[in-house]
Amino acid sequence: MTDKEKLEFVLGDETGEIDPGEEEKLPKKPEPEQKKRQPFFACVIPWAGDNILTVIIKTFSLLLLIGSLIWLKVTYDNYNAFNAEQQALIAAAKAEAERDPTVKLGVIDIPKAEIPKAEVKKKPKILDEYKELYEINNDLIGYIEIEGTMVDYPVVQVKGFNGKVDINEVSEKNNEYLHKDFYTGGYLFAGTIFADYRAVSNENGRAANTVIYGHNMAAGTMFADVVHYDPYYYGDYAVNFYKEHPVINYDTIYEKGKYKIFAAMQQNVNTSEGEVFYYTRTYKFDNEKEFVDYYGKVLDRSMFYNTDVDLKYGDEVIALSTCDFSTFPDKSIRFVLYARRVREGESAEVDVSKYYINDDPLYYDYYYEMTGREWGGRKWPAALLKNSQKYQADKKPAAQTSQ
């Protein structure tokens, strides 16, 4: 071995040369990982590995893209519709020109679509003729009048009813004006004409069935004239009275109202006279069946009918209630006169020739005990009450329960 070879043998490790046998024993340097390629749509759709900012940007971009596509679709559809309408108008014009040669074809103006303005419902204002009365007494809700009679009075209502019926509360509120003067608030035996506490009347409208109370004064004031519609006590006078006064004017302080009289009944209010028909407890109807049931019972008891004045669900009705001393003066009997509001577009005129007396109205038990009579059953024409035949009622109606 030469000196050079000896030197290389000794210094071989220092020169960086590695014995081929030892090379396999050394750790290998790891090769760099190749990045996985994402699909194309991952550019716009949030993908695994995206940071929060990237997800937000992609989501916003995706929504913007979808919105743009929808807008393009709507625009395209509108254009097609516009174009179709234009073509239809042109075709119509051509057809008209062929029918009439004197018609000249020209530029057709396509009418511009106008967006209807939203109607703003104005809050009703108190009618001028009732402002002064309202200043005197804020419980004023309206005015009732039967032209040519003594019935010509303001109507009040104690406010505060919230839809929850407490009989004691209702009785207390209704009795407030029983002997209270409208103008001074002091004691007055004749009291003031008042509407039932539950039949709320305000700027939003009127109740479906408003019972209005008034005394039957011996002097002929308040509701004394109301009983003159009784043909069984007043005979021909009552018939003529109806024919001369078939309409009641009942305005609220916000709007006018005319009502056609269609029924009158005599009814007990104490159980000592027998089963009670609680006509005072009904002020609203949740459905047509309730409406038909209630007024079917009223018509059963009515002393007269007029086939010119019918009833249907949705009608507004007033019932004038007063004491009746004609048959049993010592008993708690009421005379109740019913009238329904003139419908929109309907004439306020009444054909009084179609009035006739019911020869067998339904009375209360005490009446039949004292007279020995018996009710013969329902006889009024079905046309008086729309859909009355749809709802089968008992032959003898049961007493009205509380609402």
C-alpha positions in Angstrom: 0.0 0.0 0.0 1.4 3.3 -1.0 1.7 6.2 1.3 -1.3 7.9 -0.4 -3.5 4.9 0.0 -2.5 4.7 3.6 -3.4 8.3 4.2 -6.8 7.9 2.5 -7.5 4.8 4.6 -6.8 6.7 7.8 -8.7 9.9 6.8 -11.5 8.3 4.8 -14.3 9.3 7.4 -13.1 12.9 7.5 -13.3 13.3 3.8 -17.1 12.6 3.9 -16.9 9.4 2.1 -19.1 6.6 3.5 -18.7 3.0 3.2 -21.3 1.6 0.9 -22.1 -1.0 3.4 -22.8 1.6 6.1 -25.0 3.8 3.8 -28.1 1.6 4.2 -27.8 1.9 8.0 -28.2 5.7 8.0 -31.8 7.3 8.3 -33.2 8.4 5.0 -34.3 12.0 4.5 -38.2 12.2 4.2 -39.5 13.1 0.8 -41.8 16.3 0.7 -45.6 15.4 0.8 -47.5 16.2 -2.4 -50.6 18.5 -1.7 -54.0 16.9 -2.6 -55.8 18.7 -5.4 -59.3 20.0 -4.5 -62.2 19.7 -7.0 -63.1 22.8 -9.0 -66.4 23.5 -7.1 -64.4 23.8 -3.8 -63.5 27.3 -5.0 -67.0 28.5 -4.2 -68.3 25.9 -1.7 -66.9 25.7 1.9 -64.5 22.8 2.0 -62.7 20.8 4.7 -59.6 22.6 5.7 -60.9 26.1 5.0 -60.4 28.7 7.7 -63.3 30.7 9.1 -62.7 33.8 6.8 -62.6 31.6 3.7 -65.9 29.9 4.7 -67.6 33.3 5.2 -66.3 34.6 1.9 -67.4 31.4 0.0 -70.8 31.4 1.7 -71.4 35.1 0.8 -70.2 34.5 -2.8 -72.5 31.4 -3.1 -75.6 33.4 -1.9 -74.7 36.2 -4.2 -74.5 33.7 -7.1 -77.9 32.1 -6.3 -79.5 35.5 -5.9 -78.2 36.6 -9.3 -79.5 33.5 -10.9 -83.0 34.0 -9.4 -83.0 37.6 -10.5 -82.0 36.6 -14.0 -84.8 34.0 -14.1 -87.4 36.5 -12.9 -86.2 39.1 -15.4 -86.4 36.5 -18.2 -89.9 35.5 -17.3 -91.1 39.1 -17.1 -89.6 39.8 -20.4 -91.3 36.8 -22.0 -94.6 37.9 -20.4 -94.2 41.4 -21.6 -93.3 40.2 -25.1 -96.3 37.8 -25.2 -98.7 40.6 -24.1 -97.3 42.9 -26.8 -97.7 40.2 -29.4 -101.2 39.6 -28.3 -102.1 43.3 -28.6 -100.5 43.5 -32.0 -102.5 40.4 -33.1 -105.7 41.9 -31.8 -105.0 45.2 -33.6 -104.4 43.3 -36.8 -107.6 41.3 -36.4 -109.5 44.5 -35.8 -107.9 46.1 -38.9 -109.0 43.1 -41.0 -112.5 43.4 -39.7 -112.6 47.1 -40.2 -110.3 48.4 -43.0 -110.6 52.0 -41.8 -108.6 51.1 -38.7 -105.0 52.1 -39.1 -102.2 50.1 -37.6 -99.7 52.2 -35.7 -97.7 52.1 -32.6 -99.4 50.3 -29.8 -99.0 51.8 -26.4 -98.6 49.2 -23.7 -100.3 50.5 -20.6 -97.9 50.8 -17.7 -98.8 48.7 -14.7 -99.6 50.8 -11.7 -98.9 49.6 -8.2 -102.1 50.2 -6.2 -101.6 52.4 -3.2 -102.1 50.9 0.1 -105.3 52.3 1.7 -104.6 53.8 5.1 -107.6 53.2 7.3 -108.5 56.4 8.9 -109.7 56.4 12.5 -113.4 57.4 12.5 -114.3 60.7 14.1 -117.3 61.5 16.2 -120.1 62.9 14.1 -120.6 66.6 14.4 -124.2 66.3 15.7 -123.0 64.2 18.7 -119.9 66.2 19.7 -121.8 68.4 22.1 -123.6 65.5 23.8 -120.3 63.6 24.0 -118.7 66.5 25.8 -121.6 66.4 28.4 -121.2 62.7 28.9 -118.4 60.5 27.6 -120.4 57.4 28.1 -122.4 58.4 25.1 -122.2 55.7 22.3 -125.1 56.6 20.1 -128.6 58.0 19.6 -131.9 56.1 19.0 -135.0 57.4 17.4 -138.3 56.0 16.1 -139.6 58.9 14.0 -143.1 60.2 15.0 -142.8 58.6 18.5 -141.5 59.6 21.9 -138.4 57.4 21.4 -135.8 60.0 20.7 -132.9 59.8 23.2 -129.1 59.5 23.6 -127.8 56.0 24.3 -125.0 55.4 26.8 -122.8 52.4 27.7 -120.5 51.8 30.6 -117.1 51.1 29.3 -114.6 48.5 30.3 -115.9 45.1 29.2 -112.9 42.9 28.2 -114.7 39.8 27.0 -114.8 38.0 30.3 -118.3 37.6 31.5 -118.9 38.1 35.2 -122.7 38.2 35.8 -122.4 40.3 39.0 -120.1 42.8 37.2 -122.5 43.0 34.2 -125.5 43.5 36.4 -123.7 46.3 38.3 -122.5 48.1 35.1 -125.9 47.8 33.4 -127.7 49.2 36.5 -125.5 52.3 36.6 -127.9 54.3 34.4 -131.1 52.7 35.5 -131.9 55.8 37.5 -129.1 58.1 36.5 -129.6 61.3 34.5 -127.6 61.6 31.3 -127.0 65.3 31.6 -126.3 65.8 35.3 -125.2 62.4 36.5 -127.7 62.8 39.3 -130.7 60.7 40.3 -133.5 60.5 37.8 -136.2 57.8 38.2 -136.6 57.5 34.4 -132.9 57.0 34.0 -131.1 57.0 30.7 -131.4 54.7 27.7 -128.4 52.4 27.8 -126.9 49.5 25.8 -125.8 46.3 27.4 -122.3 46.4 28.9 -121.2 43.4 26.9 -122.4 44.6 23.4 -119.4 46.9 23.0 -119.9 49.8 20.5 -116.9 51.9 19.6 -114.8 53.2 16.7 -114.2 49.6 15.6 -117.9 48.9 15.0 -121.0 47.6 16.7 -121.9 44.3 18.3 -123.8 41.6 16.4 -126.7 41.8 18.8 -127.1 44.9 21.0 -129.7 44.9 23.7 -130.8 48.4 24.5 -132.7 49.0 27.7 -135.2 51.7 28.7 -138.0 52.2 31.2 -141.7 52.0 30.2 -142.8 55.3 31.8 -146.5 56.0 32.5 -146.0 59.4 31.1 -145.3 57.9 27.7 -141.6 58.7 27.8 -138.4 56.6 27.4 -139.5 53.2 25.8 -143.2 53.4 26.6 -144.0 53.6 22.8 -142.1 50.3 22.2 -144.9 48.2 23.7 -147.3 49.7 21.1 -146.0 47.1 18.6 -147.8 44.4 20.6 -150.8 43.3 18.4 -152.3 41.1 21.1 -152.8 43.9 23.5 -153.2 46.9 21.2 -154.9 45.2 18.3 -155.3 47.2 15.1 -153.6 50.1 16.8 -150.4 48.0 17.0 -150.8 46.9 13.4 -151.1 50.5 12.2 -148.3 51.6 14.6 -145.9 49.1 12.9 -147.0 50.1 9.4 -146.3 53.8 10.3 -143.0 53.1 12.1 -141.3 50.0 10.6 -137.8 51.5 10.9 -135.6 52.5 13.8 -132.8 55.0 13.5 -129.9 54.0 15.6 -126.7 55.9 15.1 -123.4 55.3 16.9 -121.4 58.5 17.6 -119.2 57.4 14.6 -121.8 56.4 11.9 -125.4 56.4 10.9 -127.6 53.4 11.0 -131.2 52.4 10.1 -132.8 49.2 11.3 -135.9 47.3 10.0 -138.2 45.9 12.6 -138.7 42.1 12.2 -139.9 40.7 15.5 -141.4 41.4 18.9 -141.8 39.1 21.9 -143.0 39.0 25.4 -140.6 37.2 27.8 -140.2 36.5 31.5 -136.9 37.2 33.1 -137.4 35.4 36.4 -137.5 31.6 36.9 -140.6 32.1 39.1 -142.6 32.4 35.8 -141.0 29.3 34.4 -138.0 28.5 32.1 -136.2 31.7 31.0 -135.0 32.5 27.5 -131.9 34.6 28.3 -132.1 36.9 25.4 -130.0 39.5 27.2 -126.9 37.3 27.3 -126.3 37.1 23.6 -124.2 39.8 22.1 -122.0 37.9 19.6 -122.0 34.7 17.5 -119.0 32.5 16.8 -120.6 30.8 13.9 -123.7 30.6 11.7 -125.2 27.8 13.7 -125.3 30.0 16.9 -126.8 32.8 14.9 -129.6 30.6 13.4 -130.3 29.0 16.8 -130.7 32.3 18.6 -132.9 34.1 16.1 -134.9 30.9 15.5 -135.9 31.1 19.1 -136.7 34.8 18.7 -138.9 34.1 15.7 -140.7 31.3 17.6 -141.7 33.9 20.2 -142.4 36.8 17.8 -146.0 38.2 17.8 -145.7 39.1 14.1 -143.6 38.6 11.0 -142.8 40.5 7.8 -141.6 38.4 4.9 -140.0 41.5 3.4 -137.4 41.6 6.3 -135.2 38.5 6.4 -132.1 37.6 8.4 -128.8 36.1 7.6 -125.5 35.4 9.4 -123.5 38.6 9.7 -126.5 41.0 10.1 -126.3 43.5 12.9 -129.4 43.5 15.2 -130.7 45.7 18.0 -133.2 44.6 20.6 -135.2 47.3 22.5 -136.1 45.9 25.9 -138.6 47.4 28.3 -141.0 46.3 31.1 -144.4 45.0 30.0 -147.4 45.5 32.3 -150.1 44.5 29.9 -150.7 40.8 30.6 -149.4 40.1 34.2 -148.6 43.5 35.8 -147.3 41.9 39.0 -144.8 39.7 37.1 -141.3 40.4 35.7 -142.3 40.4 32.0 -140.4 42.2 29.3 -141.4 43.3 25.8 -138.5 43.1 23.3 -138.6 44.7 19.9 -136.0 43.4 17.3 -134.7 45.2 14.2 -131.9 44.4 11.9 -129.6 46.9 10.3 -130.2 47.9 6.7 -127.5 46.1 4.6 -125.1 47.9 2.3 -126.8 48.7 -0.9 -130.2 47.7 0.4 -133.1 50.2 0.5 -134.3 51.3 3.9 -137.9 51.1 2.7 -140.1 48.3 4.1 -143.0 46.7 2.4 -145.4 46.8 5.3 -148.1 45.0 3.3 -146.1 41.8 4.0 -146.6 42.2 7.7 -148.8 39.6 9.4 -149.6 38.5 13.0 -148.3 35.2 14.3 -151.4 33.4 15.7 -149.4 31.2 18.0 -146.2 32.8 19.4 -144.3 30.9 22.1 -144.8 32.3 25.5 -143.3 31.5 29.0 -144.6 28.7 31.3 -146.6 31.0 33.6 -148.6 32.2 30.6 -149.6 28.7 29.7 -150.4 27.8 33.3 -152.8 30.7 33.6 -154.4 30.4 30.2 -154.5 26.6 29.8 -153.1 26.9 26.3 -150.3 25.0 24.6 -147.8 26.1 22.0 -148.4 24.5 18.6 -144.8 24.6 17.4 -142.6 26.4 14.9 -144.5 27.9 12.0 -142.6 30.8 10.6 -141.4 30.7 7.0 -137.9 29.3 6.6 -137.1 32.2 4.2 -137.1 34.6 7.2 -133.9 33.1 8.5 -131.3 32.0 5.9 -130.0 28.4 6.4 -132.5 27.7 9.2 -133.3 24.4 7.6 -129.7 23.5 7.5 -129.5 23.4 11.3 -132.3 21.1 12.7 -133.7 22.6 15.9 -135.9 21.0 18.5 -139.6 21.3 18.1 -139.8 23.2 21.3 -136.6 25.3 21.8 -134.8 25.0 25.1 -134.1 28.1 27.2 -131.1 30.1 26.0 -128.1 29.4 28.2 -125.4 32.0 29.1 -122.9 32.8 26.4 
